[in-house]
Amino acid sequence: MLNEYKDMLTVREMAQALRIGKNAAYGLVNQGIIPSLKNGRKHLIPKQYVIDYLLSQRYNIKQL
């Protein structure tokens, strides 16, 4: 899962991997839903955290 990405992702890379917008990705990070490490102004997200998020959302599908 997410084999084409490095072990640490930027918010842009995470957004691309999740197929969501950059603002939505920053929302997930800023709300602490997906934890990140901050290096200056840059957020770095361990790939495992993104995988954990995807697995936790597996059965959280909202009905339309």
HELIX and SHEET records of a PDB file:
HELIX    1   1 VAL A   11  LEU A   18  1                                   8    
HELIX    2   2 LYS A   22  ASN A   30  1                                   9    
HELIX    3   3 LYS A   47  SER A   56  1                                  10    
SHEET    1   A 3 MET A   8  LEU A   9  0                                        
SHEET    2   A 3 LYS A  42  PRO A  46 -1                                        
SHEET    3   A 3 LEU A  37  ASN A  39 -1                                        
END                                                                             
